[in-house]
Amino acid sequence: MELLLMALTTGIMVGGIYALVALGWVLIYKCSGVLNLAMGELTLIGAYVSLSFYSMGIPFLLSLLFSLIIGLVLGILTERIFLDRLIGEPVLTVIMVTVGLSFFFKGTVEFIWGVDTRTFDPPVFSMEPMRIGPLIIGKVYLWSFLAALILLVAFVSFFKYTRWGLAMQATADDEMAALSLGVSARFVYAAAWAIAFMAAGVGGTLLGNINGLNISVGYLGLLVLPAVVLGGLNSVPGAIVGGVIIGVLENLSGAYLDKYFPGGIKEIAPFVFMTVFLLFKPYGLWGWERIERV
C-alpha cells in the first residue's frame, strides 16, 4: 500500500509538469490544426535558458521569469519568421516545417550548451525528503508540482477571462467567424507559439531540477504526446487531466512492472495505453468529434 501511495503521489506531481508541456501542444493545435513536432526542443531551450541565468547567480524565480520573457520573444519570432507565410497552406506542409525546426533548435542547443548533463548548482530545492504520514516525498517534486499548478491556473485564467485569451478561443472554434469580428489570425498564431514556448520552457526547467538537464530532455515532447491525445488534441482541461494520467501511469508501471520487463517499460506503458484507449475513444476524453456528411 505504501508503494502504491508513493507511486500515485509522485505520478500526480510529475503529471502536473507534463500537463504544462501538453498545454503547448494543445494551444498550437487548437489555433492552427497543426501538430508541433518541435515541442520537445521548445522544452529544451527554455530549460537551458533558465539554467544559464541561474548559473550567473540570478535567483531561481528571477531566472524562471527571464526565461518566460525570452520564451515569449522566441515564440513570436519563430511564428513570424518561419510560419507566418504558411497561413492557408496545407497542414502537412506546416507540420514538416516544425520537423525542420526541431532539428534546427536541437542543433542550436548542442552548439551553445553542449551535450553533457548539467545540474542546477547549488540545488534549487532541498534534497532532504519530506515525510507526510507514511509517504516520503522529495521536495523537488512537491515544489515543482505547486509551480506547475500555479502556472496552469494562470494560463487557464488567461484563456477564460482576458480579451486576448477569448480571441484565441474564438479563432480556434471558428476562424472565419473570428476574422469577421476583427480578430487577427496572425496575432492568435503568434500568441499560441509564444505561450507554447513559455509553458514548455517552464516544464523543462522543473524537470531539469528533478533529473538534471541534457539533450535527452528534448524527447519529453514525444513522451507527453500520449497525454495530449488522451485528453483531446483541442482541449485545455484535457491536457491537464491527460498529463496527470500519464504521470501516474508511468510511475505505476515503473513501480510494479519494471522488475518483470526491465529496460524502459516506464516510457513504453503510456504509448501502449494510448493505443488501446484510442480504439474505444478516438477523439480523446474531450476532443471535438468531427462528423462529415456527404
N, C-alpha and C positions, 0 to 999 in steps of 0.2 A: 504493500500500500504506500509506503514511504517513497519507493522508487517511482510509482505511478504519479504521486503528487508532485515529485520533483520534476519529472518529465513534462507534466502538464503545465506547471508554473513556468519553467524555463521556455517551453514551447510558446506559451502565450506572450512572454516578454520578447522573444526573438521575432515572433509573428507580428508584433507591433512595428518593428523596424522593416520587416518585409512589406507591410502594408504601405509604408511611406514610398518605397520604390514602386510598388504596384500602382500607386496613385499616379505616378508619372506615365506609366503605360496607358492607363485609362484616359487621362486627360487628352493626350495626343490622339488616341483612337476616337474618342467622343467627338472631337472638333474636326478631324480630317479623315477619319476612317482608315488611318494608316497605322500599321504595327511598327513601332520604332525599335528596330533591331540594334540600335546603338545604345540602348538603355543601360546596359552594364558598364559601358565606357563613361557615361554621364556620372554614374555612381563612383567610378574610379577617379575621375577628375576632381569632383567635389571633395572626396576624402583626402586626396593628396594636397589640394589647396589648403584645406583646413590644417593638415599636419604641418605644412610649410610655415603657416602663420604661428602655430603653436611652438614650433622649433625655434622661432625667433624670440621667444619669451613672452609672447602675447597670451593673455589668459584664454582658457579654452572657450568660454562663451563668446568672447570677442572674436576669436578665430572662427568660430562657427558662424557668427554674424557676417564677418568679412567674406567667408566662403559662400554664404547665401547671396550677398550682393554680387560677387563675381559670377556665381551661377546664373543670376538674373541677366547680367550683361551678356554672358556667353550664350545663353539660350536665345536671346533676341538676335544676336549676331549670326548664330547658326541658322536660324529660320530665315533671316533676311538675305544672307549670302548664298545659302545652298538650296533653300526650299521655296522661297517666295515665288520664283519664276515657274515653279511646278504646280501652282494652283490651277486646277482644272485638268491636269494631265492624268493619265491612267494611274490607278493606285499602285500597281506593280512597279511602275517607274519610280515612284516616291519611296517605296519600300527598298528597292535596290540602292537608292541614294543613301538611305540610312545604313545599309550594309557597308557601303563605302566609307561613310562617316565613322562607323565603329572601328574599322581598320586604321583610319586616319587618327582618330583620338587615341587609340591604343598605342600606335607608334609614337605619337607625341608624348604620351606619358612615359614610355620606356626611354625616350631620348632625354627628357628633362630629369626624371627621378630614378631611372634605372629599374631593375627587376628584383633587387634584393628586398627581403621582408624588412619593414620598418615599423617601429612602435612609437607610441606617444610617450615621450620620456621628458620629465617624470610622468608616471601614470596619472591620468586624469581622475580616475576613481580608485578608491582604496581597494587593495587586494584582499583585505580581511572580509570573509563572508559574513552575511547577516543571518541570524537564526530567528525564524518565525515559527514557533511551535516545533513540530518535527521537521520542518523544512530548513535547508541550508541554501541560501540564495546569494550568489555573487552580487556585490553592489553595482558592478558594471552592468549587469543585466537589468537590475531594478531601475537605475537612473537612466539607462538608455531607453527602457520602455516608457518611463514617465516623459522623457524628452520627446519621443516619437508620438506619444499620446497628445501632448500639448500642441505639437505641430499639426497633427491630423485634425484636431479641433479647430485650429486656426485656418487651415485650408478649407475645411468643410464650411465654416462660417463665412469665409470669403465668397464661396460659390453661392451661398444661400442668401446673404444679406447685402452684399455690395453690388453696385451698378455694373462693375466690370465682370464680376462673377456671374451675374444674371445674364449679361450679354454673351458670355461664353456658353452658358447652358442653352440659351435661345438658338445660337448658331449650331450647336450640336444637335438640337431637336429638329430644327428646320432651317437650313441655311438660307433658302430663298426668302422665307418669311422674315428672317432676321435682317437680311440685306434690305428688304423693302421698308423696314423700320429704321434704317440708318445705321445699323450695326456694321462695323468694319470687320470683314472676314480676315483681312491681313493682320489687324490688331489681335484678333482672337487667336490666330495660329501662333503669332509671336509670343503672346502671353502663355499659351499652353506649353510651348517649348521652354520658356523661362521658368515656369513653375515646375515642370518636369526636371529640369536641371537642378533646381533648388531642393526638391524633395529627394531626388536620387542622391545628391551630394550629402545631405544630412544622414540618409540611411547608410551610405558608405562610411561616413565618419564614425557613426555609432558602432558599426560592425568592426571597423578598424581598431576601435578601443577594446573590443572583445577578443579578436583573433589575431591582431596585428594586420599590417597593411602591405599587400604586394599586388602584383598584376592579376593574380587569380581572383581578386575581389570583382574584377570585371565580369566574371561568369555569373555573378549574382543576378544580372539582368535576365538570364535564361532560367535560373533557379526560381525566380519569382513568377515566371510565366504561368505555372500551374495555379498560383493564387489569383492571377488576373482572370484566367479562363474560368475558374470555379465560381468566382463572384459575378462574372459577366463583364465582357470587354468594355461596356459603356456605362458601368455602374460604379460610382464613387463609394457608396456603402459596401458594395460587393467587393471592392478592392481591399477594404479594411477587414471584412469578415474572412475573405479568402486568404489574406496574409496570415491571420491568426490560425486558421485551419491548417495551412501548410506548415507553419511553425510548430504546432502541436504534433502534426503527423510526422514531421522529421524527427522530433525528439523521441516520440514513442517508438518509432521504428528503430532508431539508434539504440534505445534502451533495451528493447525486447528481441529484436531480430538480428542485431549486428553479430551476436555470438553464433548464430546459425548461418548467416550469409556475410562473412567478413569481406570488407573491401568496397564500401560505397553504397550499402543498402539505404543509408540515411538520405543520400542525394537522389536515388532512383525511386524510392517509395512515392514521393509526390507526383511524379510523372505517371507511374502506374495507376495511382488513384485517380488522377485527372483523366486518363484514357478510359477507365471503367465508368467514371462519373458522366463523361460526355456521351456515352452510349445511351444513357437514360435521360439526360437533360442537356441537349446540345448547346443551348444558349447560356448555360451557367445559371446561377441562382437568381440573378436579377437582370440578366441580359435581355435586350429587346428581341422579341420574336418577329422576324420579318416574314410576312405571308404575301406571296405574289400570286395574283390571279391572272390567267391568260385565257 
